[in-house]
Amino acid sequence: MELLPLSVGIGLVVSLVFTELFGLAAGGMVVPGYLALCMSRPLDVGLTIGAGLLTYAVGAALESFLIVYGRRRTVVMILLGYLIGMGMRFVVDGHVVFDGDPATVIGYIIPGLIAIWLARQGVVETLASLLTASVVVRLVLIAVTGAEVGP
């Protein structure tokens, strides 16, 4: 059984439950599934959340002098997240190591999706629901597979 599709599927269900029960989005529907797979690599999770926060900050700065809303805002945030994630990959490539493996940003659009929800519902709400949902997905993955999971 492949872990990524299973993790994303469980993440979709958990994200939907969080939205319905608490009214909080978990940073994008697929984000908790991706983060759950990498929970054993906290530096990667931290870099990804950092890239999302930086994307949010740059996007907010751009909104002060550009007309950015709706679809345009979504595209700008995802593009900024992609560029910032690639920049962070370039900067930390081989320089930051965790357990013998180089640290990296998770995914290519994940930082942009996180930034979109940071802008929509707030930093504390998004980060709290994102991390909680990711832990729930990780626990369900461990229960379903019967073993510790990793990327």
C-alpha positions, 0 to 999 in steps of 0.5 A: 500500500502506497503511503502518499495516496493513503495519507492524502486521502485520510488528510482530506477526511480529517480536513473536512471533519475539522472544517465541519466541527470547528469551522477551521480549515487545516491549511488546505485540504491536502496539506495535513496529509503531506505534513503527516508523512514527514512528522518524523522530520521536524526540520522539514515541517518547520521549513515548510511552515516557515516558507508558508509564513514568509509567503504570507508576509510577502503576499501581504506586502504585495497586497498593499500596492497591487490589486490582488483578490480572488483567483489572482490572490490564490495564484499569486500566493501559490506562485510565491510559495513555489518560488520561496520554497525553491529559494529555501531548497537552494539555500539549505541544500546540503548545508542543513542536515537532519539524521544524515539527510538534507532538510528540505521544504515539503512539496512545491505548492504546500507553502502557498496553500498554507499562506492562502489560509494564513491570510484567510483565517489568521495565523494562530487558527491556521497553524493550530488546526494544521498541526493538530490535523497533521497529528491526527492523520499521522495517528490514523496512518499508524493505526491503519498500517500497523507500523511507524510511517516515514517519507 
